[in-house]
């Protein structure tokens, strides 16, 4: 249950959001273009960050430059 402690986990690095143009999902409510986010965990396809809502969210890596 590692996902329950991600907010307290040390930050791996910061990554910058480069776009919010999503085909299926609405991400412009929780991501801001140009803002840097704290990366808490990552997989092959997703970055897990603390988004604008203050909660952990998983987003495709294509939204970021890292």
C-alpha positions, 0 to 999 in steps of 0.5 A, a space after each residue: 500500500 505504498 500509494 497511501 504514503 506517497 505524499 510524505 515520500 521524498 521527492 525524486 525530482 521536479 518535472 515541468 508540465 509542458 501541455 494539457 492537451 488531452 484527447 480523452 481526459 480533462 487535465 487542465 483543471 489539475 495541471 498548469 502549463 509551465 509549473 514544476 511538480 514534485 515527482 513522487 513515483 513513476 512507472 514506464 507510462 505514468 508520473 505520480 505527482 502532487 497536482 494542483 488539488 494537493 492530492 497525488 495524481 497519475 499522469 501520462 509522461 507526455 504532459 511533462 518534460 523531466 
